[in-house]
């Protein structure tokens, strides 16, 4: 019985510490989408279309970076 109350107390403390984290907006910074191919190829065009759709859906800027 004593172990159960100890676990409940630990769970409650973890939940209380997580409250400020839950209040943050996601994402706060622009999202970077890394494409491992050169610019101008078919993969680049597809990833830029995906980044545009992601940006509209998330309401956040998505940057495509070719490496």
Helices and strands as residue ranges (DSSP letters): H 2-22, E 31-35, H 42-58, E 62-66
